[in-house]
Every structure is written in structure tokens, then in C-alpha cells.
């Protein structure tokens, strides 16, 4: 965390999205203080959600608290897969909506927007039953946009021909909480989690996405979020340079 | 092929879907004659498509010819991924529709229905740009249903909350050409191709699918189509017994 914050300052990056695990490891208050002293704004915290787990209510309240301490305006929700042994995906999706509803007052009090992230359908059984932006917006619809928005992540949504209309809808409803860019590359690795490419390495129309969120009125930060074992094996400063360059060339 | 046909007869199975590679290896005329003598009907031939390849026109005419020789009423189309280096998925999908249109007269003459198969979105870049039943039906719409239908494959479509409405639409439009059952299991293997489960091993609401195609007026065969290295390593007769049992228990 210290290296990340120093590296961002060094590279002239003044905003960063963080993950709870790394924040907890370094210390929540310590992370918040270090980022603040460095003039680094925390754009979002990943991740709440996993509503298929028994402790989802308390765990998500903790995640909201953490986002508030970090000054992150957005908590990304990865909704979780099917409950163990269940085949009821409709029921699981409905439960996600109900669960988020129960968190809305707490999120509003904390000033943290909950951002439902649709994940690629290849994660529907084990990681996130919300698979499309349309589903995320339908789940968000009963609640005020200050409390519940959605994440537009190019990696998860690029294959969907409905996504352009849904981005426009998300903008009109004030629900684009977060915009994340990563590229789609194949072959996918075993387990399919760590298979993303830097912008430009794959086949996603990244600039079309950025122009679509722009046109929908989004003026928040762009997060580049790339999971890949080979990338992670490289030195941090080198990753940051490569990421900034890929962003400039293919997204900005 | 000889083992397969003998095994089906032995097990009391009177219909089978075949793949072009295995048919070619054994011999087209020889396969057709052996199946006919055994009283085994060929339900479908996999696969035409791959419209991103330069030879798609001639190759698909050959595939139609082969289906006709086998007496298969349906040729399954796996449409192919993006052309090398391309990011234009809209263009690739439009090309699929145009290409199918060029094959329609030939398919009608041969009495073979072309069946557009939507593949899971995880295959969108490298195997099939058609990802949803809605897309498949939109691509089929300009052509007569005797020439162009769609495949309903549970493995590819189970995550899609729109699939129930689209199955009803497919039935109303007379376009359910083929119904295939396989289950979704995780973790996915590297490359994600050989990761399917037998019916009942995973989380797909298989009987709900079968009831949905029934309700949509489909009265054709049900194909169980499972790709998994572990399953394929077992003896053929054992696979057939396990498949029939899984079908009876979870689909029929």
C-alpha cells in the first residue's frame, strides 16, 4: 500500500481504487491517512456484496464503514453466486435486490453509493448472479440513485449488444457509479479469474465504451482494473507505467 | 463411429447427433449406410458456420451436402469469432446474418435447416459472436423458418434471464431447430471448452428448459451434448449409460 501510494504520487496519478483485503492488511486508518497526506483520492472500494453468504448484512455494513473512512464515494458490489447446491438463479437475483434494499439507509447515512457490478456470465454460478447492465439497473431501480448505482466494466460487458442502450439508460437514471476498463484476451486461464488484458491487448472497443459513458453524462474517474498473473508478477512502477500508457492510447 | 452406432442400438437409443470430423474420419457414405441399416436417425450435424474464415461459403455448402447425405434435418452453425485483429463485433454479427442469407437457397434445396447456435458469451471473441437466443432469432428473422432456425443449448443460455421469453418467441416463430442439454459446472478448465457437466452435475434448471421448449411447441429430439475430458476418458458404453440415466433423472 505504501509503495502503491508513493508510486501514484511519483507518476502524477491523483486517484486510485482500492480493495478491502489490501486495505485491511495495511490498516484502514493508516491507509486513509497516508492517501490523504499524499493528496490521493480513493475513487472506489472493492468489494461488498456476496449476498449468498450468511453474514452478508454485517459484512456489507463494515464495507460501507470502510469506504466512508477512506473517503471513497462508491462501494463496488460483487453480488455472489448461487447458494451452495441451489439452481434458483431467479431467486438469487431477487435476493440481491432485497439485500441491497436493506443496506440503502445505512449507505445513505454514510454517504457511500452502492455500485452493483454485473460480472461476465461465465461467473454467474460462483461469483455473481448479476450478469448484465440491464439486470443491475433493474435491481437498482427501486432505490434512489444516491444510494444505488451500477458499475460499467468493459471486461464484463463488451459482448452484450444491449450494453450501449443500457449505458444511455444508466446515465439518464444517474446510476453510472464507476467506469472500469480492461481488455478481453484468450485463451482464458483455468478458473477464468486472472485472464484480463491491459487496454489494447484484446478485442474490446474500449474507446467506444468511454465515449458511451461520456455521452451518458458520466464525468467521474476511469479505473483500469486488470487481473493477470503475468502482469502482477512485474514490478509495481512498471505496471503503473504500462497501465497509464495503455489507458492513454486506447481509452482516453 | 461403428462402436457408437452399435452402442446406441444396444442401448435402445434410436437417434443420434453427429459431428463432421468423426463422420469424415469414418467416411460419409459409410456412416450414412451404417446408421440407416441400424435404424438410427441422425438428428443433427455439427457444425457449419465459422463465417470469419475465408472459405466459409464453400465449406458450409459442403456441410449442407453432408447433412443431406446423412438424412440429418438440421445443420448446427457455430458462427465463428472475430476476424483476426478485429474489434468490430457488430460488424461480425451482421456478416453472420448476410452469410446465412447467401446459404438459404442451397439449404432449402437440400432440405436442411440451418440452426444458428448462440454460444456462451465467454466464447464471443474466438468461437461464436452470437451470444444470446435473442441475437440468433434476430439474425434468422429475414429468412423462412424452414431454412433458418436456432439451437437452444442449456449450457450456453442458462444465465440469461431473457431466455424464457426468447424460447417462447422461437417457438412462435417456428425456429427451435434443436434442443441440447448439458450442465454448468465450475471451476472452468483452461480454454473453457471442455468444462461441461452431465445433466444433474451442475446448476442449470434443465427441466425448466425442457418444459419451456415443450410449451413453445417443440416436439423434436433432445440431444445431451457434454464436452469434458474426464467423461470422454471413460468407455463409450459407460458414457452412454450415464448420459441416459442423467437425462431421465434431470431432463425428461
Interface residues (C-beta under 8 A of the other chain):
Chain A: X82 X86 X87 X88 X89 X90 X93 X120 X121 X122 X124 X125 X126 X131 X132 X135 X158 X159 X160 X161 X184 X186 X187 X188 X189 X190 X191 X192 X202 X203 X204 X205
Chain B: X82 X86 X87 X88 X89 X90 X93 X120 X121 X122 X124 X125 X126 X131 X132 X135 X158 X159 X160 X161 X184 X186 X187 X188 X189 X190 X191 X192 X202 X203 X204 X205
